[in-house]
């Protein structure tokens, strides 16, 4: 029971919110309940960090790797709950249901990182995905945005298509190997990896994983969903599910790719295309969420650099980078959610003179943009540096050069946001109200970005220790 405690607590939170949704309860009360559930979730997950053992007939693995990612999911959920002032972009009548779906998605993501069997993995992925599909259209029309239904429809259609492809691929793999357990299935694939059916099956399963990560060419849902969803929903979609996608890719590749040179070339190609596509399209965006959406596609490419390197160091670096991306992204959305007081979408120009209206928010935005661009001494720089040096040591010189060029491209649009916030005066200086709790959360995120950039060894050692439990 102790091994399953984090999932049980989130499930209990879902039941509590289901009960709350049956009554007319104020938004403030709902927010307090969710804040309490999220806080206890972090505590419970922290207490089970070093637990180990199998569950459910070995279909569910508890180890440091899974528990670390569960803790990151719990922290990401907690920060998203903190982000806005009672989520102004969500319809008041459905706020309890909205939080219920957010918790359900988190529950699915926490299960994904522990699943080592195809059917349980499929169920966990769908639990997290369908909750997200339902969160997107819950946007209040009064925010001035009316594309939420279109975004939700696009998200569901593409999501269902990706799910169908992934499930079809899983059926191929089961037919070829006779098992659904990853620990037995993936080693058996080595002996038949050159068979067309095996290649097709693996490719279809990976396509489903890449869709969750938003990697090129499985990214097409991402910018429109970011724009149509509320700022808080986008913050969640842009950060937390990507943790689970990276964990899943690492767990699968650690079992299957000890000498997979062909697969490494495929991952390298996808990484390069993803970086170029994301960065070049981010250059021309006016809506800041769309810009972060396209830059997210590029960052998915950077994460793949660590996975294609393979081995303990490559995987640990990928974990480090996705954690850094989580923190940097949440810091950006903390600013967006608070500047957009009515839940509206922000254009980059809406941040003009932010240093006059909210100096602390401008500082948080500036540091997060510098970090995302990969400028020292922040976490983004250290993450990219380790990814590029790791790829260079393995002989991927061309990929490293492409990644360096993309880093230079991204600096332009990230620093354009900083220029707008600091180097342009606002026509009307109206202070942005920021609560003490938000200020504290923003400062904490900035400190983590700095510490990860200056003293990365603590985080990297933890990631390495977690990776060793699955190799």
C-alpha positions, 0 to 999 in steps of 0.5 A: 500500500505504501508503494502506491501511496502517491497515486492513492492520495491523488485518487482520493483528491479526485473523489473529494473534488467529485464530491465538491462538484456536486454542490454549489461551492465558491471558487475560493473554497475549491481553490483552497481544497485543490491547494491542500490536495496538491501540497499533501501530494508533494509531501506524500510523494517525497516520503516514498521517493526511495521506495522500491518494488513491483506491483500488480503482477509486475506490471507496475514498477516502483523505483527511484526513477519512477518516484523521482518523476512522480515527485516532479509531476507533483511539484509541477501540479502544485505550481500550476495550481498556484499560478493564477488568482482563482483561474480567471479564464475558467468558467465559474460553474465548472471550476471543481470539474476543471481541477478534477480533470487536472488531478486525473491527468496528473494521476495518469502521468504518475502511473505512466512513469511506473508502468512496465507493461503495454496494456497498463501503460496504454490505460495510464496514457489515455487517463492522462490524455482524455482529462487534458482533452476535457480541460481545453474547452472549459475556457470562459468566453469572457476572456475574449478567446473563442477558439477553445472548442476548435482547439479541443476538437483538434486536440482530441482528433489528433490525440485519438489518431495517435492513440490508434496508431500506438495501439496498432503498433503495440498489437504488432509487438505483442504478436511478434514477441508473445508478451506485453511486459517491456522487460521481456518484450524489448530484449526479444525484439533484438533478434527480430529487429530487422523484420518489417513487422517489427520495424513498423510496430516499433515506429508506430509505438514511438509515434504515440510517444512523440505525439505526447512530447510534441516532437516534429513531425508529431507536433501539429496540435501543439501551437493551436491548443496552446493558443485556444486553452486558458493560460493555466491549462497551457502551463500544465500541458506545456510542462507536466505531460512532457515529463512523463513522455521523457520518462517513458522514452528513457525507460523504453530506450534503456531496455531496447537501444544498447546498440541501436545505431539505426534508431540513434540516427532516426532520433538524431534526424528528428531532433534536428528537424524539431529544433529547426522547425520550432525555432524558425516558426517561433521567430515570427509569432506575436502571441507569446503562448504560440511562441512558447509552443513552437519553442517547446517543439525545439526543446523537445529536439534538445531533449532527444540529444540526450536519448540518442547518446544512450547510456547513463550519462545521456539519459541523466542529462535528458532528465536534467534538461527536462527538469530545467525546462519544467522550471523555466516554463513554469516561471514564464507562465507564472508571469503570463497568468498574472499579467493577463488578469482576466485570463486573456491571451497575451501578445508579446507587445502586451508586455511592453514596459512590464518593468514599470508595472511589475518589476518582480514579474519582469525580472522573473520573465527576463531570467526565464527567457535568458535561461530558455535561450541557453545563456549562462549562468542559468539552468538552460545553458548548463542543460544544453552544454551537457547535452551538446558535449555528450553528443560530441563525445559520441561523434554526433558532430553534425547534430551538435553544429545544428543544435548550436545554430538553433541556440543562436536562432532562439536567442533572438526571439527570447531576447526580443521578449526581454527587450519589450519588457525592459527597453520600451516604456508603457503608454499607461503605467497600471501596476499589476497586482501580485499576491505574496504567495505568487511572489514567493513562488516566482522567487523560488523558481528563479532560485532553482533556475540559478542553482541548476545553472551554477551548481548542477551536480546535485540535480545531475547526481540525483538524475544519474542515481535514478537512471541506474535503477532502470539500466 
